[in-house]
Amino acid sequence: MLLIPKREDIKRIREDLGLSMNALSSKAELSPPSIYRIESGITQRVNPHRAKAIAKALGCKISDIFEK
């Protein structure tokens, strides 16, 4: 099951933590274009493994930044 990113929440938390997209991608061990595509809405569904990596990098729960 793919998850739908809550783009605004991801961006807000990332910015509140003072992280650039590149810094988040590094912490989540994803490519910088992956983060850009998620935040910009190009990628509309994300696999749970990537969602977990992003949530961990942002220090939040998956459900805070993704929905089913």
N, C-alpha and C positions, 0 to 999 in steps of 0.2 A: 504494500500500500504506500503510495506516494503522499507526501504532506504538502500542504499549501503554505508558503511563507507569509508571515505577517510583516510585509516589507517595511512599513513605517516603524514597527516596534524593533525590528532588527537594526535599522539605521539609528533610531533614537538611543538604544542601549549602547551600540557601538560608539556613537558620538559622546554619550555621557561618560564612557570609559576612556575617552580621549584616543580611541583607536582609529587609524585610517583603514580603508578597505584592504590595503596591502598588509597592514599589521594583523588585522583579523584573519586574513587568508593564511598568514604564516602561523598564527596560533592554532587555527583550525586544521592546518595541514591540507589546505585546498588551494587551488590556483587563484590568483587575483581576479581573472576574468569570471570565475565561478561566483565570487561574492558580488561583483558588479552586476552580473546577469540576474542574480536573485534580488538584489536591492532595486534594480531598475524595472523589474517585472518581466524581463525577457524569459527567464526561467519561472514557470508558474507552478511547477511541482518538483519536489526535492525528495530524494530517497532518504529513508530514516537514518542511515549511517552518516550522511552528510549533515542532516539536521542535528543529530546528536553532537557531532564535532563542532558545529557552529554554536550550539547552546552551551557546550562545555567551555568553549573559548570566551563566550560572553558571560559565563558564570550564572546562567539562568536555566530554567527547565525548558525542555523542548516545547511544552504546551504554551509557554510564554511567547514564543516567536513563530510557532507553526500550528496549523489546524489540520484536521483530517478532511 
